[in-house]
Structures are given as C-alpha cells and as structure tokens.
Amino acid sequence: MSNAGMQHGMKQSMVASAGMQQFMRALQATNMELRTLATQAMAANPALEELPPPDEDERELSIPDTDSARRHDYLLDTLTESPSLRAHLEEQILRSALPAKVEQAALELVQHLDARGYFSEAPGDIAREKGWNRNQLSRALQAVQDLDPAGVGASDLRESLMLQLRREGEANSLAMQLLQNHWQQLVQHRYAEAAREQGESELAVTGAAHRIARLNPDPGAAFTREVNSVIEPDVVVLSKGNELEVVLTNTNVPRLALSAEYREMMAEQADKPEVRRYLSRCFSEGRKLIKAIADRQTTILQVAEQIVQRQKAFFLKGPAALAPLRMEQVAEAAGLHVSTISRAVNGKFLKCSWGTFELRHFFTSALHAGKRTTVSPEAVQARIRELIASENPRKPLSDARLEQMLAEDGICVARRTIAKYRDILRILPASMRKA
C-alpha cells in the first residue's frame, strides 16, 4: 500500500473512532446530560445551532434508521467514560487481565449488583444458573470483591463492612471479630455483652464499634445519579388491546442543525484557505454530534422495543409477570454488543400503565421455581407483596406460610429467600406486622 493509501486508511480509522466516542458519550448520557453536552458543543462551534421545539401536533416518534450503532461496536468496550457503578466495575475487570472464563463470570456477577454494590441474588444461585464450577465462582467473586470501591460484591451490609476492613489490612482486628461473631449485639449496641463474650474491655469494644461506624454502608453511593423527584421518561409504552406500541418522548433531547448562515459564509470565503479549513472542521464536528444524537435515539428505541417484545406479559398483566431476561438476548436480537445495551438502558426510563421504570429494571436473572420453568426474582417479590397486602392484619402471614402459598402457585423458593425478598421490599416480619 502506498503512503497516501496508508494515510487515508489511518484518517478513516481516526474519524470512525472519534465518531464512536461521540456516540458513546451521547448514548451513556441522560437527556439532561445530553442537553449539557449539546450546549457546550454549541458554545465551542459557531456552525451548530438549536432548532425550536416542534409544534405540539408534530410527533417525533421515529428517527431515520442507521447502521452506525452496529459498526465498530466493539470499540465501545475500550472507551473510558463510566459514570455508573456497573460501568466503573466493568472497566476495572476488563483491565485486570483475568483468565477469559473468570473475566466473563466476573462481568456477569457485576450485572447482579444493586445501586449500593450488594448482590441482589446469591452468587451461588447465579453460578448454578450459569453452570460455573466452584473454582470459577470463587475466583470471579474474589475479583469483584477486590474492585474499587471497597465493599462492593457483598451479599449484605455485614459482609460489605468486613470486605472494607480486609482492604484496610484489619482482617485480624477486634472490629473484624465483632462483625464475625457479635453482629446482632453490635446492631443493638449491646457492647457490654459483646465485651464479656469476646474477653475484651467494654471500652475496647466501643472503640471498635466506632471504627466500624466510620466504614461506608453504601459503597455505590458515589456513583448513584441524582434523579429529579419527577422523572421524565425517555420512552412510553402505549397499549391498544393486546398490542403494544413504543414511542420516544424526546423530552429535553436537543434538536441541532448546521447553520445556514455559516454555510453561506463558507461559500463566500472559498478563496481563503484558513477560514475555509476552520469552517469545514466546524461543520464536520457538528455533523458528528447531530448523527450521534440521532443514533442514540434510534438505539434507545430499538432496545426498548426489544424489551417490550420480550416482557409483553409484564406490560399486559403487571409486575408479577416480569420474566427472566438477559442483556445478551436483547443484544443478539438487535444485532448490537452487550456493552451498547448496557449503556442504552443506563439512566433511561420507560413509562407504562404500571408506572415508570428504568430500562435496566427489565433485565433480571432466572430463578428456578419447582416444576415451573423459571420466574424472575422481581416477579416473586411482586407476588409476596400481593399476598401480604391482602393478609388479615390480625393474623399476618409468616414466612413459612408465604412459602406454602407460593408453592401452591408453583413457585418453590426457600424460606430464607422469602425473608431476604421481604427485607428488600422493606416489609416487617409477621410478628411486627400484627395489628
């Protein structure tokens, strides 16, 4: 290949890379963040201008189709912007040079962490579902728990605090021993009792308790988006009998265009190379941003349509009908990379007759439930909420009775799982619900 040909190829690669970075930033951003990005771009680029809002009767329900979200999609994995906890953890895993199977398992585990960085489903259950052996689970779990921020990858608050102490080199400290052996006494501030059993002074135990209190109970807090009390949905699901239609709201999505005035200026300045080069660069950068926003909207709509298609029972029957769904399934159906799906659902919201939900809410793992094929943990939680809502206040349902009633529905889950889901739903035990 000639030098000119090589240079042309390099330029094309650079343009594609810059365009994909622009697309990634737009796709990852919420609508309000996208508006900020557009405002900054217009301040730096005189060739960009914002169009006025469309008339009320002008419905922007579709964006011209584009293949750019599919092209060079693998490049998104190498881009570094990661405002969410999951993206922050995924980036660290991909940079850790783990064996391929361990890396894949660690990435899967991260998908099961909630906003605090705690597991929403037991790692052992995830491993059984995925067919991992004990060694693969152990190595993947260790990899996740070694990530920053300290304390992520725990099943509950107690384990998170223990992980943080280990990270600080305090694995053999009195604080660690209290967490391991005297958790209930710590929670109830029964320091004197814990001191007697531990063979330590009450002063030492109190000091260790204060050390624990300085740890972070919410490792993911720094990565949690500040969401307005009123959430503006990105997409709306409309029901027409048994048919569902997904439409973009385009709320706060900037409508950008290239300035006609600067187009004329470019034509008038044709004999001035420096001015022409400057304006040409402005137009090129402006086109990239306009295209990135259009591609973003197309991708969000495409992903939302795939979700609605696969979760049709949820939209027609309610939260108890939420089915297991993996990002890989939507990625394969849409012809996109899993990382694109993850970015498209992050901080994007869907409104339907059952409420407003983050798109990520519709991805949930399978829970084996006896003779039934599978159900989602969210569906089981919804059923528990329904049963408790209709209970007799004078004779509230115990976890054992809930286990029996769920089994009658064909959902076989352990009593400890019911207790865990009840805690997630912030529902008190039966003894504390009695009227």
C-alpha positions in Angstrom: 0.0 0.0 0.0 1.3 3.5 -0.9 2.0 6.1 1.8 -1.0 8.1 0.6 -3.2 5.0 0.9 -1.9 4.3 4.4 -2.6 7.8 5.5 -6.1 7.7 4.0 -6.8 4.5 5.9 -5.5 6.0 9.2 -7.6 9.1 8.7 -10.7 6.9 8.2 -9.9 4.9 11.3 -9.5 8.1 13.3 -12.7 9.5 12.1 -14.6 6.3 13.0 -13.0 6.3 16.4 -13.9 9.9 17.1 -17.5 9.3 15.8 -17.9 6.3 18.1 -16.6 8.2 21.1 -19.2 10.9 20.3 -21.9 8.2 20.0 -20.8 6.5 23.3 -21.0 9.8 25.2 -24.4 10.6 23.8 -25.8 7.1 24.4 -24.5 6.9 28.0 -25.9 10.4 28.9 -29.3 11.0 30.3 -31.4 13.5 28.4 -30.4 16.4 30.7 -26.7 15.4 30.4 -27.1 15.3 26.6 -28.5 18.8 26.7 -25.5 20.0 28.7 -23.2 18.3 26.2 -25.0 20.0 23.3 -24.9 23.4 25.0 -21.1 23.1 25.4 -20.7 22.0 21.8 -22.7 25.0 20.5 -20.6 27.3 22.6 -17.5 26.0 21.0 -18.8 25.5 17.5 -20.5 28.5 15.7 -21.7 26.3 12.9 -24.1 24.5 15.3 -27.5 25.9 16.2 -30.6 24.6 18.0 -33.9 24.3 16.3 -37.0 25.5 18.1 -39.2 22.8 19.8 -41.6 21.1 17.4 -45.2 22.0 17.3 -47.5 20.1 19.7 -49.0 18.2 16.8 -45.7 17.3 15.4 -44.9 13.8 16.7 -41.3 12.8 16.6 -41.9 9.1 17.1 -39.1 7.8 14.9 -35.6 8.6 13.9 -34.1 7.7 10.5 -32.6 4.2 10.7 -28.8 4.0 10.8 -26.3 1.2 11.0 -23.7 3.2 12.8 -24.6 1.7 16.2 -23.7 -1.7 14.8 -20.5 -0.7 13.0 -17.3 -0.8 15.1 -19.5 -1.6 18.1 -16.6 -3.4 19.8 -14.8 -0.1 20.2 -17.2 0.9 22.9 -15.6 -1.6 25.3 -12.3 0.4 25.2 -13.8 3.8 25.9 -13.3 5.1 29.4 -16.2 7.2 30.4 -18.1 5.3 33.1 -20.4 7.4 35.3 -22.3 4.4 36.7 -21.2 1.9 39.3 -21.6 -1.1 37.0 -19.6 0.6 34.2 -16.9 1.6 36.7 -16.6 -2.0 37.8 -16.8 -3.5 34.3 -13.9 -1.2 33.2 -11.7 -2.4 36.1 -12.5 -6.1 35.3 -11.6 -5.6 31.6 -8.3 -4.1 32.6 -7.4 -6.8 35.1 -6.0 -9.4 32.7 -8.1 -12.2 34.2 -8.4 -15.5 32.5 -11.2 -15.4 29.9 -13.7 -17.6 31.9 -13.1 -15.8 35.1 -13.4 -12.4 33.4 -16.7 -13.4 31.8 -18.0 -14.7 35.2 -16.9 -11.5 37.0 -18.7 -9.4 34.4 -21.8 -11.4 34.9 -21.7 -11.1 38.7 -21.4 -7.3 38.3 -24.8 -7.3 36.5 -26.4 -8.7 39.7 -25.2 -5.8 41.9 -27.7 -3.2 43.1 -27.1 0.5 43.3 -25.3 0.0 46.7 -22.9 -2.6 45.2 -24.6 -5.5 47.0 -25.8 -8.7 45.3 -29.5 -8.8 44.6 -29.2 -12.6 44.1 -27.0 -15.1 45.9 -23.7 -15.7 43.9 -24.2 -19.4 44.4 -27.6 -19.2 42.6 -26.0 -17.3 39.8 -23.3 -19.9 39.5 -25.8 -22.8 39.3 -27.8 -21.0 36.6 -24.7 -20.3 34.6 -23.1 -23.8 35.1 -20.0 -22.5 36.7 -17.8 -24.8 38.9 -16.9 -23.8 42.4 -13.4 -22.6 41.4 -14.7 -20.4 38.7 -17.2 -18.8 41.0 -14.7 -18.3 43.8 -12.1 -16.6 41.5 -14.8 -14.4 39.9 -16.3 -13.4 43.2 -12.8 -12.6 44.6 -12.1 -10.5 41.5 -15.3 -8.5 42.1 -14.7 -8.0 45.8 -11.1 -6.7 45.0 -12.5 -3.9 42.9 -12.9 -0.2 43.8 -14.8 1.0 45.8 -14.1 -1.3 48.7 -17.1 -3.2 50.0 -18.7 -4.0 46.6 -19.6 -7.6 45.9 -21.1 -8.3 49.3 -24.4 -10.1 50.0 -25.3 -7.8 52.8 -24.1 -4.9 55.0 -22.1 -7.1 57.4 -20.1 -8.7 54.6 -19.5 -5.3 53.0 -18.1 -3.9 56.2 -15.8 -7.0 56.5 -14.5 -6.5 53.0 -13.7 -2.9 53.8 -11.7 -3.9 56.9 -9.8 -6.5 55.0 -8.9 -3.9 52.3 -7.6 -1.8 55.2 -5.4 -4.6 56.5 -7.6 -5.1 59.5 -8.5 -8.8 59.0 -7.5 -9.8 62.5 -8.7 -6.7 64.3 -11.2 -6.5 67.1 -13.6 -4.8 64.8 -13.5 -7.8 62.4 -14.1 -10.2 65.3 -17.1 -8.2 66.3 -18.5 -8.3 62.8 -17.9 -12.1 62.5 -19.1 -13.1 66.0 -21.3 -10.4 67.5 -23.3 -8.8 64.7 -26.6 -8.7 66.5 -25.0 -7.3 69.6 -23.4 -4.6 67.5 -26.6 -3.7 65.8 -28.4 -3.4 69.2 -25.5 -1.6 70.9 -25.1 -4.4 73.4 -21.4 -3.6 73.8 -21.0 -4.8 77.4 -22.4 -8.2 76.5 -20.2 -8.5 73.4 -17.2 -7.4 75.6 -17.8 -10.2 78.1 -18.1 -12.9 75.4 -15.1 -11.6 73.5 -13.0 -11.3 76.6 -12.3 -7.6 75.9 -13.0 -4.4 77.9 -16.2 -2.6 77.1 -14.1 0.5 76.2 -12.2 -1.5 73.6 -15.4 -2.9 72.1 -16.9 0.6 72.0 -13.9 1.9 70.2 -14.1 -1.0 67.7 -17.8 -0.2 67.1 -16.9 3.4 66.4 -14.3 2.2 63.9 -17.0 0.1 62.1 -19.3 3.1 62.1 -16.8 5.1 60.1 -16.9 2.5 57.3 -19.1 3.1 54.2 -22.5 1.3 54.4 -23.3 2.3 50.8 -20.2 1.7 48.6 -22.1 2.6 45.4 -23.4 6.0 46.7 -20.7 8.0 44.9 -21.9 6.5 41.6 -25.7 7.0 42.1 -27.2 9.5 39.8 -29.1 12.4 41.4 -32.6 11.8 39.9 -35.2 14.6 40.0 -38.3 13.8 42.0 -40.3 13.9 38.8 -38.7 11.5 36.2 -39.2 12.4 32.6 -39.4 9.1 30.7 -37.4 8.5 27.6 -39.9 6.1 26.1 -43.6 5.5 26.6 -45.4 2.2 26.1 -49.0 2.6 24.7 -51.5 -0.3 25.0 -54.0 -0.9 22.3 -55.8 -4.1 23.4 -53.1 -6.8 23.4 -50.9 -4.7 21.1 -48.1 -2.5 22.5 -46.5 0.5 20.8 -43.2 2.0 22.0 -42.6 5.7 21.3 -39.8 8.1 22.1 -40.8 11.2 24.1 -37.7 13.2 23.0 -38.1 15.2 26.2 -35.2 17.6 26.6 -33.4 16.0 23.7 -31.7 18.9 21.8 -32.6 19.4 18.1 -29.4 20.5 16.5 -28.7 21.7 12.9 -25.9 23.2 10.9 -26.2 27.0 10.5 -27.4 28.2 7.0 -25.6 31.5 7.7 -22.3 29.7 8.2 -22.9 27.6 5.1 -23.2 30.9 3.1 -20.0 32.2 4.8 -18.1 29.1 3.8 -19.1 29.6 0.2 -18.2 33.3 0.3 -14.8 32.5 1.9 -13.8 29.9 -0.7 -10.7 31.9 -1.7 -9.4 32.0 2.0 -8.0 28.5 2.8 -7.6 29.1 6.5 -11.1 30.3 7.0 -12.5 27.5 4.8 -10.5 24.9 6.8 -11.8 26.3 10.1 -15.4 26.3 8.9 -15.0 22.8 7.4 -13.8 21.5 10.7 -16.8 23.1 12.5 -19.2 21.5 10.1 -17.5 18.1 10.4 -17.7 18.2 14.2 -21.3 19.4 14.1 -22.4 16.6 11.8 -20.8 14.0 14.1 -22.7 15.3 17.1 -26.0 15.5 15.2 -25.5 12.0 13.9 -24.5 10.7 17.4 -27.8 12.1 18.9 -29.8 10.6 16.1 -28.0 7.2 16.6 -28.6 7.4 20.3 -32.3 7.9 19.9 -32.5 5.1 17.3 -30.6 2.7 19.7 -32.7 3.6 22.8 -35.9 3.0 20.8 -34.6 -0.3 19.3 -33.6 -1.6 22.7 -36.9 -0.5 24.3 -38.8 -2.3 21.6 -36.9 -5.5 22.1 -37.5 -5.3 25.9 -41.2 -4.7 25.4 -41.5 -7.6 22.9 -39.8 -10.0 25.4 -41.6 -8.6 28.5 -45.1 -8.4 26.9 -46.7 -10.2 29.9 -45.4 -7.6 32.3 -47.0 -4.7 30.3 -50.3 -6.5 29.9 -50.6 -8.2 33.3 -48.3 -6.3 35.7 -45.1 -6.6 37.7 -45.8 -10.2 38.9 -45.4 -11.3 35.2 -41.9 -10.0 34.8 -39.9 -12.7 33.0 -36.2 -13.5 33.2 -34.3 -11.6 30.6 -30.6 -11.2 29.9 -28.9 -8.4 28.1 -27.2 -10.9 25.8 -30.7 -11.9 24.5 -31.6 -8.4 23.5 -28.1 -7.7 22.1 -28.3 -10.8 19.9 -31.8 -9.9 18.6 -30.9 -6.3 18.0 -27.5 -7.0 16.4 -25.7 -4.9 19.0 -23.0 -5.5 21.5 -23.9 -6.2 25.1 -21.9 -3.1 26.2 -24.2 -1.0 23.9 -27.3 -2.4 25.6 -25.8 -1.6 29.0 -25.2 2.0 28.0 -28.5 2.4 26.3 -30.5 1.3 29.4 -28.4 3.2 32.0 -30.4 6.1 33.4 -33.1 5.8 30.7 -36.7 5.5 31.8 -39.8 3.9 30.4 -43.4 4.9 31.3 -46.3 2.4 31.1 -49.6 1.8 32.8 -47.8 0.2 35.7 -45.5 3.1 36.5 -42.2 4.5 35.4 -39.2 2.1 35.4 -35.5 2.4 34.5 -34.9 0.2 31.4 -32.4 -1.8 33.3 -35.2 -2.9 35.6 -36.4 -5.3 32.9 -33.2 -7.3 32.9 -33.4 -10.0 35.6 -31.9 -13.4 36.1 -33.9 -16.6 36.1 -35.0 -18.2 39.4 -35.7 -21.9 39.2 -39.1 -22.5 40.7 -40.0 -26.1 41.0 -42.0 -27.5 38.1 -42.5 -24.1 36.5 -39.7 -23.3 34.1 -38.4 -20.1 35.6 -39.5 -16.9 37.2 -37.7 -13.7 37.9 -36.9 -12.6 41.5 -38.8 -9.4 40.9 -41.9 -11.5 40.0 -41.6 -13.5 43.2 -41.2 -10.2 45.2 -44.3 -8.8 43.5 -46.3 -11.9 44.5 -45.1 -11.7 48.1 -46.2 -8.0 48.1 -49.6 -9.0 46.8 -50.0 -11.8 49.4 -49.0 -9.6 52.3 -51.2 -6.7 51.1 -54.3 -9.0 51.2 -53.4 -10.7 54.6 -55.5 -10.4 57.7 -53.8 -7.7 59.8 -54.7 -9.7 63.0 -53.1 -12.9 61.6 -50.3 -11.7 59.3 -48.6 -14.3 57.1 -45.4 -15.8 58.4 -42.5 -16.5 56.1 -43.4 -20.2 56.5 -47.0 -19.6 55.4 -45.7 -17.4 52.5 -43.5 -20.3 51.4 -46.5 -22.6 51.3 -48.7 -20.2 49.4 -46.0 -19.6 46.8 -45.6 -23.3 46.4 -49.3 -23.5 45.7 -48.7 -21.0 42.9 -46.0 -23.3 41.6 -43.2 -21.1 42.9 -40.8 -23.1 45.2 -38.4 -20.9 47.0 -36.6 -21.3 50.3 -37.9 -19.6 53.4 -34.6 -17.7 53.8 -35.1 -16.4 50.2 -38.6 -15.1 51.2 -37.1 -13.4 54.2 -34.5 -11.8 52.0 -37.1 -10.6 49.5 -39.3 -9.3 52.3 -36.3 -7.2 53.5 -35.7 -5.9 50.0 -39.4 -4.8 49.9 -39.0 -3.2 53.4 -41.8 -5.4 54.8 -41.5 -6.2 58.5 -41.7 -9.8 59.8 -45.1 -11.1 60.7 -44.6 -10.6 64.4 -44.1 -6.9 63.8 -47.0 -6.5 61.3 -49.7 -7.8 63.7 -52.4 -5.2 64.3 
